Amino acid sequence: MKIEGHGMKVTKHDKKPLGDNRKTRVCPYFEKPLLKKLKRISKAIDKSPPETLLEIAEVFLNHPEWVKYIQRKHLVDPDDPLYVQPKIENGQVIY
């Protein structure tokens, strides 16, 4: 660890692993009723709220009908170049 300046900035110079192991933090803000539901289901399945959200995201993002539904809901034109057309190849959803 290297301390720069007058103790105001601490930087760590360890190399991070490359490849698919990189993770990006996503921090949504929830209204209280939704947060209450998340905490309740997390407690029921004995997982932390972030673990529960990750599992929910994996299920929905790997479900072609949900991907199509969310785009229809937000009026994404199927001819739009950003439109996501999920396909199933070798038992996995790709897009």
Beta strands, then each sheet from edge to edge (+ up, - down):
strand 1: 2-4
strand 2: 9-11
strand 3: 87-89
strand 4: 92-94
sheet 1: 1+ 2-
sheet 2: 3+ 4-
end
